Amino acid sequence: MKKVKKYLSMILAGILVTGLLTACSSGKTEVATAGDTAGTSSTPDATASNDTTKDSGDSVQELNLRATAFGNNYDVQDMGWRWMMAECYEGLLRDVGGADGDKFELAGAESIDVSEDGLTYTFHLRQNAKWSDGKPVTANDYKYGWDRLLDPNKGYSYAAFIFNVVGAEEYYNGKGSLDDVAIKALDDYTFEVKLKVADPTFESKLVATPLYPTRQDIAEAAGDNWGKDWKLSVYNGPYILSDLVEDNKMVWTKNPNYWDAANVKLEKVNWFDIAEDATAATMFDNGQLDVINGSGDYLKKYDEEASAGKIQSLSTQYPGTVMLGYEFKNGGESGLMKNVNIRKAISYSINRDEMVGAVYGRYTPAYGLIAPAITFNEKSYRAQTEEPISAEYKEYAGDKAKLQELFQKGLDELGVKTPISDVKIVLLTSGSSTQNQTEREYLKQSIEQNLGIKVELNTVGDSSLFTSERDAFHFDIMITGWWSDYNDPLDYLDIFRTGVYHSYGLYSNKDYDALLDSLTGLKDTTKRFEVYQQLENKLLLEDCAAAPLYYSDNHFYIQNWVKDFNTSSFGASQEVYHTSISGK
């Protein structure tokens, strides 16, 4: 066995810049000890040499933050609430953002051994790690959590994360026994996992909440209420969820039993459910909120305040891509979405640069699927290969005649005699905010004006209604997206595998699936990179399986009395583990 000290390729999302700028540089390959905060967090750029805020040892260590929804899922294996779970719970590793990008810190694991063939991982757990009720966090808690993830009766969607573990996929599919799954608690503080084939993406998945530990006695006592009633939970992270008023306020308090409690400065974190940006901005201006994620017209206002040193700013890329999805099962309500030229005409009718400026005032126009925040070989994947549809998009962009000719070509190929002016397609969207409304109206107007067709809006109020309409195939196109769960291009590409996700219109291509399969056990990074390129090109350029619109980012603005606030890409989006209040 060899001791692993530096082995993870890290995402670089936590680049600190002022104002609207986002930047991209190499991430660090590093695993640090979480208790050693040197180099693991950073103070946002206040551009504030004129900041005269005095440090004060007697500041109340209480932070006020905004959420737009609290969710109702407290089951870590279900991945339902990552931004909360990554602070109140803890896995083997922790994703923490800093000035040099995100890095993985050793968290529940004190050290990790990997066999020379890359098949056996041995995690040596911290013997001082405890749950919030004072009981030790043991290897059996990790084993139970991973076994639970694979339980075929529970049907967790993230079980596939560990299908490469010996016996795991067979057990999940009802063709094997749990006893044959190579997930073992060798003793109270030694957790061992054996893989079928070496997997370059495995380590990146270890920060994902489905691989967090779960207390067997607590979960089984809760029964069907596990994950639904927050009062039944116990926590092993820096904070405890201590109070919740639905659609109003959530409170975290410091976990006194956390193994690194000495380095947790905040005594309380208050989350307020605030739907409207204007309300949140007013509360931030009045000092009632300590942090705000800016958008639209507020970006300019807060950039100016940050430049003047009145507040701090923190801008980062984020591993998310928003896109239009197509309905492949029936070809949509119109029956037209089965044709690639019609799909391309719709995609190319949308001016991404204009859209991000007019609708959002932020984000980066997308002509590829994989976001710039995703790294490969410690560099942004996006910086190493051009976006697949960029060149072809430019051939059509803004040219109504060419776009309509492309659309008509698709109609001819389908044998449809309906004039373009009589064609109607249905756009499925959700949300009632001003930005939601502006977004769908922009898309409707762009497609109608450039293609000469009609777009009917199927607008629903929330995500559950959206899912119902999507699953009933009441759409031709829909606004969808993917926010990556681990730092590798594969996490984007695998969502389009046949049968994996309903969210992307039931796209299916056997050649695409075969390319994905060729990556199994492939450790050669040059060859993996080439396959990733082929997959993204086939998906977007050849098949137009989706129409990428923009890549996500974060623009946080922070009161000057907040110190060491960070963001992470695969853990808590607002990372407050090392945050403190000084001089308020």
Solvent accessible surface area in square Angstrom, and as a share of the most:
residue,aa,sasa,rsa
1,M,129,0.58
2,K,100,0.42
3,K,111,0.47
4,V,18,0.10
5,K,145,0.62
6,K,147,0.62
7,Y,48,0.18
8,L,4,0.02
9,S,46,0.30
10,M,0,0.00
11,I,0,0.00
12,L,0,0.00
13,A,3,0.02
14,G,3,0.03
15,I,21,0.11
16,L,45,0.22
17,V,25,0.14
18,T,41,0.24
19,G,7,0.07
20,L,96,0.48
21,L,127,0.63
22,T,49,0.28
23,A,41,0.32
24,C,54,0.32
25,S,62,0.40
26,S,60,0.39
27,G,3,0.03
28,K,91,0.39
29,T,37,0.21
30,E,44,0.20
31,V,19,0.11
32,A,19,0.15
33,T,64,0.37
34,A,0,0.00
35,G,24,0.23
36,D,80,0.41
37,T,52,0.30
38,A,82,0.64
39,G,60,0.58
40,T,2,0.01
41,S,25,0.16
42,S,16,0.10
43,T,71,0.41
44,P,4,0.02
45,D,49,0.25
46,A,17,0.13
47,T,67,0.39
48,A,24,0.18
49,S,125,0.80
50,N,94,0.48
51,D,49,0.25
52,T,123,0.71
53,T,50,0.29
54,K,164,0.70
55,D,116,0.60
56,S,38,0.25
57,G,92,0.89
58,D,122,0.63
59,S,15,0.10
60,V,111,0.64
61,Q,40,0.18
62,E,56,0.25
63,L,0,0.00
64,N,23,0.12
65,L,0,0.00
66,R,31,0.11
67,A,9,0.07
68,T,91,0.53
69,A,64,0.49
70,F,8,0.03
71,G,40,0.39
72,N,111,0.57
73,N,32,0.17
74,Y,4,0.02
75,D,11,0.06
76,V,4,0.02
77,Q,0,0.00
78,D,55,0.28
79,M,20,0.09
80,G,45,0.43
81,W,7,0.02
82,R,34,0.12
83,W,56,0.19
84,M,0,0.00
85,M,0,0.00
86,A,4,0.03
87,E,0,0.00
88,C,0,0.00
89,Y,7,0.03
90,E,5,0.02
91,G,1,0.01
92,L,1,0.00
93,L,1,0.00
94,R,12,0.04
95,D,4,0.02
96,V,0,0.00
97,G,1,0.01
98,G,7,0.07
99,A,53,0.41
100,D,72,0.37
101,G,3,0.03
102,D,1,0.01
103,K,17,0.07
104,F,0,0.00
105,E,0,0.00
106,L,22,0.11
107,A,0,0.00
108,G,6,0.06
109,A,0,0.00
110,E,98,0.44
111,S,24,0.16
112,I,1,0.01
113,D,19,0.10
114,V,11,0.06
115,S,17,0.11
116,E,133,0.60
117,D,79,0.41
118,G,16,0.16
119,L,51,0.25
120,T,22,0.13
121,Y,6,0.02
122,T,13,0.07
123,F,0,0.00
124,H,62,0.28
125,L,7,0.03
126,R,14,0.05
127,Q,131,0.58
128,N,84,0.43
129,A,7,0.06
130,K,88,0.37
131,W,3,0.01
132,S,26,0.16
133,D,71,0.37
134,G,32,0.31
135,K,104,0.44
136,P,62,0.39
137,V,5,0.03
138,T,25,0.14
139,A,0,0.00
140,N,68,0.35
141,D,10,0.05
142,Y,1,0.00
143,K,49,0.21
144,Y,30,0.11
145,G,0,0.00
146,W,0,0.00
147,D,15,0.08
148,R,27,0.10
149,L,0,0.00
150,L,0,0.00
151,D,24,0.13
152,P,53,0.33
153,N,141,0.72
154,K,88,0.37
155,G,45,0.43
156,Y,17,0.07
157,S,75,0.48
158,Y,32,0.12
159,A,1,0.01
160,A,59,0.46
161,F,20,0.09
162,I,1,0.01
163,F,42,0.18
164,N,32,0.16
165,V,0,0.00
166,V,61,0.35
167,G,12,0.12
168,A,0,0.00
169,E,66,0.30
170,E,72,0.32
171,Y,33,0.13
172,Y,53,0.20
173,N,78,0.40
174,G,60,0.58
175,K,169,0.72
176,G,34,0.33
177,S,47,0.30
178,L,63,0.31
179,D,120,0.62
180,D,91,0.47
181,V,1,0.01
182,A,12,0.09
183,I,0,0.00
184,K,81,0.34
185,A,38,0.30
186,L,97,0.48
187,D,81,0.42
188,D,90,0.47
189,Y,50,0.19
190,T,21,0.12
191,F,0,0.00
192,E,29,0.13
193,V,0,0.00
194,K,88,0.37
195,L,5,0.02
196,K,76,0.32
197,V,54,0.31
198,A,12,0.10
199,D,27,0.14
200,P,53,0.33
201,T,1,0.01
202,F,3,0.01
203,E,27,0.12
204,S,10,0.07
205,K,19,0.08
206,L,1,0.00
207,V,2,0.01
208,A,0,0.00
209,T,1,0.00
210,P,0,0.00
211,L,1,0.01
212,Y,8,0.03
213,P,3,0.02
214,T,3,0.02
215,R,14,0.05
216,Q,72,0.32
217,D,72,0.37
218,I,39,0.20
219,A,2,0.01
220,E,102,0.46
221,A,91,0.71
222,A,15,0.12
223,G,40,0.39
224,D,128,0.66
225,N,83,0.42
226,W,24,0.09
227,G,6,0.05
228,K,138,0.59
229,D,54,0.28
230,W,41,0.15
231,K,146,0.62
232,L,67,0.33
233,S,15,0.10
234,V,17,0.10
235,Y,5,0.02
236,N,8,0.04
237,G,0,0.00
238,P,0,0.00
239,Y,0,0.00
240,I,36,0.18
241,L,4,0.02
242,S,47,0.30
243,D,68,0.35
244,L,18,0.09
245,V,78,0.45
246,E,106,0.48
247,D,118,0.61
248,N,83,0.43
249,K,67,0.28
250,M,0,0.00
251,V,16,0.09
252,W,0,0.00
253,T,40,0.23
254,K,48,0.20
255,N,0,0.00
256,P,100,0.63
257,N,49,0.25
258,Y,7,0.03
259,W,39,0.14
260,D,10,0.05
261,A,17,0.13
262,A,97,0.75
263,N,41,0.21
264,V,3,0.02
265,K,96,0.41
266,L,0,0.00
267,E,100,0.45
268,K,71,0.30
269,V,0,0.00
270,N,4,0.02
271,W,7,0.02
272,F,48,0.20
273,D,34,0.18
274,I,13,0.06
275,A,76,0.59
276,E,81,0.36
277,D,52,0.27
278,A,58,0.45
279,T,66,0.39
280,A,0,0.00
281,A,4,0.03
282,T,76,0.44
283,M,37,0.16
284,F,4,0.02
285,D,77,0.40
286,N,98,0.50
287,G,20,0.19
288,Q,93,0.41
289,L,0,0.00
290,D,0,0.00
291,V,2,0.01
292,I,8,0.04
293,N,53,0.27
294,G,3,0.02
295,S,13,0.09
296,G,27,0.26
297,D,133,0.69
298,Y,60,0.23
299,L,3,0.02
300,K,145,0.61
301,K,73,0.31
302,Y,0,0.00
303,D,20,0.10
304,E,99,0.44
305,E,42,0.19
306,A,0,0.00
307,S,66,0.42
308,A,47,0.36
309,G,6,0.06
310,K,136,0.58
311,I,8,0.04
312,Q,4,0.02
313,S,1,0.01
314,L,3,0.01
315,S,2,0.01
316,T,2,0.01
317,Q,24,0.11
318,Y,28,0.11
319,P,0,0.00
320,G,0,0.00
321,T,0,0.00
322,V,9,0.05
323,M,0,0.00
324,L,0,0.00
325,G,1,0.01
326,Y,0,0.00
327,E,1,0.00
328,F,34,0.14
329,K,108,0.46
330,N,74,0.38
331,G,0,0.00
332,G,8,0.08
333,E,97,0.43
334,S,37,0.24
335,G,33,0.31
336,L,10,0.05
337,M,0,0.00
338,K,115,0.49
339,N,14,0.07
340,V,46,0.26
341,N,19,0.10
342,I,0,0.00
343,R,15,0.05
344,K,24,0.10
345,A,0,0.00
346,I,0,0.00
347,S,1,0.00
348,Y,3,0.01
349,S,4,0.03
350,I,1,0.00
351,N,64,0.33
352,R,0,0.00
353,D,88,0.46
354,E,93,0.42
355,M,1,0.00
356,V,13,0.08
357,G,49,0.47
358,A,72,0.56
359,V,14,0.08
360,Y,2,0.01
361,G,27,0.26
362,R,23,0.08
363,Y,45,0.17
364,T,61,0.36
365,P,26,0.16
366,A,0,0.00
367,Y,25,0.10
368,G,0,0.00
369,L,1,0.00
370,I,0,0.00
371,A,0,0.00
372,P,20,0.13
373,A,1,0.00
374,I,0,0.00
375,T,2,0.01
376,F,14,0.06
377,N,78,0.40
378,E,64,0.29
379,K,114,0.48
380,S,3,0.02
381,Y,0,0.00
382,R,24,0.09
383,A,84,0.65
384,Q,68,0.30
385,T,23,0.13
386,E,136,0.61
387,E,37,0.17
388,P,13,0.08
389,I,5,0.02
390,S,23,0.15
391,A,62,0.48
392,E,43,0.19
393,Y,17,0.06
394,K,147,0.62
395,E,102,0.46
396,Y,38,0.15
397,A,40,0.31
398,G,72,0.69
399,D,53,0.27
400,K,106,0.45
401,A,76,0.59
402,K,80,0.34
403,L,0,0.00
404,Q,57,0.26
405,E,122,0.55
406,L,15,0.07
407,F,0,0.00
408,Q,65,0.29
409,K,106,0.45
410,G,0,0.00
411,L,0,0.00
412,D,90,0.47
413,E,97,0.44
414,L,69,0.34
415,G,51,0.49
416,V,41,0.23
417,K,187,0.79
418,T,56,0.32
419,P,77,0.48
420,I,27,0.13
421,S,67,0.43
422,D,87,0.45
423,V,8,0.04
424,K,102,0.43
425,I,0,0.00
426,V,13,0.07
427,L,0,0.00
428,L,0,0.00
429,T,2,0.01
430,S,37,0.24
431,G,17,0.17
432,S,85,0.55
433,S,35,0.22
434,T,97,0.57
435,Q,54,0.24
436,N,44,0.22
437,Q,87,0.39
438,T,55,0.32
439,E,20,0.09
440,R,18,0.07
441,E,89,0.40
442,Y,28,0.11
443,L,0,0.00
444,K,52,0.22
445,Q,97,0.43
446,S,13,0.08
447,I,0,0.00
448,E,47,0.21
449,Q,102,0.45
450,N,27,0.14
451,L,0,0.00
452,G,32,0.31
453,I,5,0.03
454,K,105,0.44
455,V,4,0.02
456,E,79,0.36
457,L,49,0.25
458,N,30,0.15
459,T,59,0.34
460,V,22,0.13
461,G,50,0.48
462,D,69,0.36
463,S,88,0.57
464,S,74,0.48
465,L,93,0.46
466,F,27,0.11
467,T,52,0.30
468,S,66,0.43
469,E,41,0.18
470,R,34,0.12
471,D,56,0.29
472,A,48,0.37
473,F,32,0.13
474,H,79,0.35
475,F,1,0.00
476,D,0,0.00
477,I,0,0.00
478,M,1,0.00
479,I,27,0.14
480,T,20,0.12
481,G,11,0.10
482,W,24,0.08
483,W,111,0.39
484,S,0,0.00
485,D,8,0.04
486,Y,9,0.04
487,N,6,0.03
488,D,12,0.06
489,P,0,0.00
490,L,29,0.14
491,D,8,0.04
492,Y,0,0.00
493,L,0,0.00
494,D,43,0.22
495,I,4,0.02
496,F,4,0.02
497,R,66,0.24
498,T,64,0.37
499,G,74,0.72
500,V,59,0.34
501,Y,62,0.24
502,H,62,0.28
503,S,26,0.17
504,Y,8,0.03
505,G,1,0.01
506,L,67,0.33
507,Y,14,0.05
508,S,68,0.44
509,N,36,0.18
510,K,176,0.75
511,D,93,0.48
512,Y,0,0.00
513,D,24,0.13
514,A,58,0.45
515,L,33,0.16
516,L,3,0.02
517,D,78,0.40
518,S,60,0.39
519,L,6,0.03
520,T,97,0.57
521,G,33,0.32
522,L,38,0.19
523,K,121,0.51
524,D,64,0.33
525,T,58,0.34
526,T,88,0.51
527,K,112,0.48
528,R,5,0.02
529,F,34,0.14
530,E,83,0.37
531,V,16,0.09
532,Y,0,0.00
533,Q,52,0.23
534,Q,90,0.40
535,L,0,0.00
536,E,3,0.01
537,N,56,0.29
538,K,34,0.15
539,L,0,0.00
540,L,1,0.01
541,L,56,0.28
542,E,99,0.45
543,D,26,0.14
544,C,4,0.03
545,A,0,0.00
546,A,3,0.02
547,A,0,0.00
548,P,1,0.00
549,L,1,0.01
550,Y,16,0.06
551,Y,5,0.02
552,S,12,0.08
553,D,13,0.07
554,N,13,0.06
555,H,3,0.01
556,F,4,0.02
557,Y,1,0.00
558,I,0,0.00
559,Q,14,0.06
560,N,16,0.08
561,W,51,0.18
562,V,0,0.00
563,K,48,0.21
564,D,44,0.23
565,F,0,0.00
566,N,4,0.02
567,T,7,0.04
568,S,1,0.01
569,S,1,0.00
570,F,1,0.00
571,G,5,0.05
572,A,1,0.00
573,S,32,0.20
574,Q,27,0.12
575,E,2,0.01
576,V,0,0.00
577,Y,0,0.00
578,H,14,0.06
579,T,0,0.00
580,S,23,0.15
581,I,3,0.01
582,S,16,0.11
583,G,22,0.21
584,K,123,0.52
